[in-house]
Structure formats: C-alpha cells, structure tokens
C-alpha cells in the first residue's frame, strides 16, 4: 500500500508561522527574562509583525494547500496585510499604555500575535474546520486580552461577558457547521458548493445550518441584534485591545462571510441577501441611534464600530464582486482611522482609564493642537466626510449596492451616515468649541513615540486612501478575483 | 497651458499650509499672510475674466486628469458663463472679508485664518468641478471649515447653530449623493460607459418618473443650501451665531451654491422634470420671497433681519431660474452676484456696529448718522442696492428677473413684486431705526466713525454696486452664450412636454374652457 503524503506547503503559511514563532519566543522571554525584557517586548512583537508582513506580501500560492483547507490567494493576502497593519498599530499604541497600567508583559503581546494568527487563518480558510480553528484561536486570545487589566472590575466583567456569550455563539456556529456537514458530507467550501448544486439534499436542514452560521458570525462581527455584548466588552477592555477588536477581528469575520457566501451558501436555498440586508439596516441603525446618546467617548466609539460593521454589510448585501471589494476597502480604511482615534483616546484617558468621557476632551485643541487636529481628521473620516478616506469607502459601498439594485438599503445607509455625523461632530465640539471650567490641575499630555508613529500611519491612510484611492481600490478589486 | 483653475484652488491651500508654520503669537503676520494669499488668488483669477471667450457655451480653461480610472472619475475642472462669475465673486469677496475681519477675531487667530483659507479653496473647487465625485468632495469639504467657523468663533448659541447647519446640509447632500449614484448606473445601462463627467449627463435622456425622483433628491440638497422656504430654518440661526466673516461668506458665496446647483445640475440634467416641477418650485420661491420679507420686518436683531432678507432675495433667484427664459436666468445669475455683494456688505455693516457696541439689537441704536456720517453714507448706498434702487446693481437683477418671469407667467411676476415692495419697507425701516432719530443711548454718543481700514474694504463693494448698476453689460455679455444654451435645452423640454398626448389633451381642455 502506498501512502500518499498530503500536500503540505509550509511556505503558504509563512506569515502565520513567523507570528507563531515570535509569539512563542515572547512567551519564553517572558518566562525567563521577565524583568529585563519589559521594554523590549513590544519591539520584538513589532519586528515579528514586520517580517510577517514581508512574508505575506511575497509570492502567492494559486492552489489551496493542506488538502484544500487553506488558500493563500490574493484575497487572503489583502486581509493578512490588513490584520498586520491593525496589529502593528495596536502594538504602537499599547507601548505607553501597558507601562502606565503595569501590564507590559510579554504575554500581552504574545496574545495579540496569536489573535492575529487566528485572523489570518480565517481569511485564508477554505474549509469549515479551518474557519473554526481561526475563530477559536482569535476568540480565546481576545477573551484573555479583554480582561487583561486584572485589577479593573469592568475589564473583568468584559472578559467574562465576552467569554460566556462568545462561547454560546460558538455553539451556534458549530451546530450550523455540523448541520451543513451532515447534509453535504463535506467541510470543504468548494465541495459543499458542489454537493449542494449537484444533489438532492435536505434543504430544510441546510437552511437551518446556514442561518445558524449566520447567527454565529453575526455575533462575532457584532451585527444587531447579536451585538448586545459589544458595548460592555468594548468599554471594559483596555483601550488598545478595544481598538484591536474593533478593526481586525471584524474584518476577519467579514472575510469568512465573503468567502463562505461567495463559494457555498450562494448555492443554498437561502435567500441570504435579504438576511444580510436586514442585519445591515438593523446594525447601522442600532449602532448610530445608541451612539447618539452616549456621554462616554469609549462607549460611543464602541457603538460607532457597530454601525460601521453595518455599512460594511451593505456592501455584502450587494452580493457582487464590487460589493465584496468595497467591503475589503472599507475595512482597510476603517483599520487606519479607528485605531488612530482609539490611540488618542488612550492618551486622553490617562492612567487607569479614568477620563474617557466626552467632556474630558474639553479644551484639548488648545493644549495639544496637533493631536486635536489629527483627531478631528479621524472623526471626520469616521463620519464619512470627504476628502477623508472614510468617505471614499462609504462611497464605494453605496455605489456597489446601488449597482445591485439595493436602492432602499442605500437610502437607509445614507440617512444613517447623516445621523452619525451628529455624534462624531461632538468630538470637534468638545475639543474646539467648549471652554474648560477652570484651570486644569492635571499634568499636560505628551504623545509617546509609539502613538506618534501610529498616528502617522493613520493619517497617511486616511488621506492617501481618501484623495488618491485608485491603487488601493484596484488591489481590493483584484483580491476578489482570486477565488 | 497654465492650469489656472487649479492654481486658484491651490493658492489658498498653500497659504493655509504656510500658516501652520507661523508661530501662534504673531497674529498680525498670520492675518497679513491670509490677506496676501487672498490678494494673490484674486489677481490670479482676474485673467479668467479677461481671457474668457464670449459666444460659446463650452467649458473654458478646462483641466482633466484621470483620478480613479476604474470608476470613471476624473479631476476635471472648467468654467462657463455661470461659474466664471461665481469664482470671481469668491476670490473678490475673500479679499474683502479677510481685510474686514482683521480685528474682529481675537482668539485662536491662526486656526481662524486657516479655516478661512481652506473654505476659500473648497468654494472655488465647488464652482469649477466638472466631475460628480470631485464636486461632491469640494461640496462637503466646505462644510468642515464653516462648521468650525460658526462653532468656535460664534456667539452664545453657536454650538446649536453650527450642528444644525451641518446636519441640515449633510442631510440634503447624502440624498444628492444617492441620486448621483443612481444616475451613474442609469448612464452606464444606457451607454455602457462608466463616467462621472457632469457634462456628459447634460444630454442624457432618462425615463420621466426616474427623472422626477432624481430631480427631487438634487432639489432638496440645493433647496437646503439656498435656502428655499421651508428648508430655511438653519439660516437665521447660523447667521446670527456666525462671526462677521462667517456670515459674509455664508451669505455671499455659500448660499449661491444652491442656486448654482440648479443651473449646473437640475435644469440641464433633468430638463423635463424641471419643467413639470416649475409650478411648485415657483410657488415655494414666491412664498419664500414674501415670507422672508415679512419675517425680516418682524426682527429686532439686525443680523436676523439681513438673514431673512437673504431668504427673500434668493427666492427671486430661484423664481428667475425656473422661469426658463433668457432674462429670467441671466437675471438670476446677476442677482446671485448682486446678493453676494450687497448682502455681504450688509453683514459687514452690521459687523462694524457690532464691533463697536457688541450688540445687534436694533433698539440699542438710533441716531447713529449723527456720530458716524461716513458710515451712514455707505449704509444707505448698500441698503438702496439691497432693495433694488435704480443705478445700483440690485435694480438690474430684480428687473431682469421680473421681466423674465413675466414672460413666462405674469401672475408669478405680480406676486413677486410684493416682495420688492416689502424689501424696500424693511430696509428703509431698519435704516431709519438705526441711523435716524435722536441719539438716545449714552453709549452711542462716542462711537468712532469708519476707520481707514473699514473704508478700504467697503470701497470696492460700493464701486461694484454702482458699476454693475450702471453698466452691467460686461457681465451679461460673458454669460449670454451659456444661458442661451441652457434656455434652448429648456425650450426643448417644454416643447416635448406640450407634445406629450396627456399634456396636449389638458391644454386643449383649457382652451375649450376659455372659449
């Protein structure tokens, strides 16, 4: 008997291997040189991210490897670079934060890297098993990270809530996968699609399976009505972790959804476009309306990130190449602008995140004019006002949805973005237009090197992708053609 | 060829960038750089007038660079007889405004001047852009500095006013954005080409129902900007709270973007829908004219009075535009220029008083002519120009509009004349209450007359008032071909509407009844 070794192309998972290696190294360093390595940890992690990015932008692997479980195509490459960007920015804004909160452990950075590996697996997964593997790796890292500031009660609460509800959602996800496997006999996305289109299957079970999947993924991407955990978790988690969670992991789940729906569920007897459209409208509206009444900046940004997931889902509801590539572009822009905004919030919040209320931004513009200017650009970008990238991203989403004939969805989306402006403007109001009640006794705020670097990246992205978006749009467009 | 339009847009931005590197403390240097930038910009924009070829409706000084090829969006600029004067009005007003605001703003001078310059660039951009995406980018970009101008340097209720301004405008704009996208895909469906080139849409035939809905989306966006009654409620708030410079720019230029939008988008892209909507647009315009005038009569705050007079005056512009006649539309454009000059000047006049007394309440004044004779002289000229006195620019605009409207519908013209009468009433009454009578208020007895700087910036406005009033021909000549072209489009739509069986039947019915 000849045993054929499965085709395994380790080079295809190069970036994941690098990150896993660096993360393990960090754990070892943390175990043996705990004190000496404190200042070095973020830079080790950052080096790992840069090498992984170099590896990820290398040659592509046209065929899926690991027996069709893993596709290192252009689509995966786009997302891997996006995740690495998000991780790099998160590490940069974490440097000072972790020192201030005395959590500058190697484990913190190792967990960030493991979460990134999870996201990368998700983006490249072409098999339900790989999808699940990625989601679990990501989620478990995030459960721990959300509660990383152990001495803060809200942080513990966030972690526990996230874990309990997340575990529940994983159950839905797994059950959905199991039903689909039970009906089709496959876990591979392409094979599922084939089985669905070429056999007489139990469509009832398939539909339930697909819907359960949608619920599970909807939870992970924080789509209304599965968003209940988000505000508390986002508010309780350490700010850099919140920044991280709001960008990369959402993009990863959307990547999974795009790949799944493009490859398999489109063939199923599920009118998923309607479901996604309903979720999109709910998510945008709930996020925006709830954000309107927040007085806490961190919580407001949490709701804002819910509404942004809604806009991205409008692109998915377009169910077209343009729509999906608009989602890609949107998430890239969102990563650039949102992590920058959270970075500034982390600075303003001061030690122990005492000052995250909107009113703590009062007079910021006249004490830190440069930072306030950057923040203004970022929130205007979040609000979708040109010439910032947030506008181009929304424009592309709306464009693709109208092309697909989703006119009412787009009207809901444009009205939502008009509502959204109200609360984004509040940052400018507090920073520029309100006077402080009395002379402040607090020490002046100074931006750290890490924050400045992160903001430079953020500004570059927000302006470059807003004014000269052509090349990045092409990249997002081509990524969609790769599967 | 020298890219003159890009230069006019970029010069203020370069000025703003320069200001970033000027230390905060040297306030006069900051103001100086701002003024110098505006003067250079104005000087650079002057050749636009001289080199503008008459007798053609084509876009001139055109620039075109591919921007987002996969969408068919281009960096495309150009001027025709309509936008030419809007650009000149912008560069001209900005010089006046920057000089006028020299002492008015004392806190955060640097930020203030940067905001003004960015605003100037965006405004010129709006009038030059010939690509939908580019237009929309400038259109929205303009909101940010204006939002900050009102919100930071405004009066007591500035935050309320500025948020209201922003949300109103944005609400309209997003509908326009939606309509632009629908239009874009309609064009692609019909021709197989993806393009955002505005001019390509000028000759694009569409289904009538679709035209109506898209027209409505654009209409709301522009109606909020103009503002047309009943979308005007943000305007008095914004004007009252804005600093003088903000008010002048708002009244002088920003409001024109709405009426410019009608001329550039609504009429040429949706001629059929425009023709069939003309009756109700004219109706709301007339309501606006009369309502604005009555509201102006009732105000006790000078700025609010001028703000409501804007609602009334811009009603005339809209009425003239939707008459679809040569005189109506040229009159509308004339009136846009006039309103920019006269109402801008009125806000400056209110600003001059406000800087001295820090109140805008009419009751606080009275008998000012005795202490400020030079000021009184300038005020009366501006007031007369605003109410449309012969020899001043206001007269030319209003008469052209009224003749143009009369040609189309005599009832509308008759109703609009009421607005002219009321206009004279509120302006003269304002003048009497502020300038004549006894000097009862102690605080007013020592008011200094106009300074040399104040005379310097009022002088060009006064010159323009008389120049356009006595000899408007150089302006009208330049816009003639463009307007004629637009009128021809509208005539075609009117004929098409009449040829429509249902309309024809209705017309026959009307004729029978008359017999």
Interface residues (C-beta under 8 A of the other chain):
Chain A: X365 X366 X369 X380 X385 X386 X387 X391 X395 X398 X399 X402 X403 X407 X410 X411 X414 X415 X417 X418 X421 X422 X425 X428 X429 X432 X433 X434 X468 X469 X470 X473 X474 X477
Chain B: X67 X68 X69 X70 X71 X108 X111 X133 X136 X137 X140 X141 X143 X144 X147 X148 X151 X152 X158 X159 X162 X163 X166 X167 X170 X171 X174 X175 X177 X178 X181 X182 X184 X185
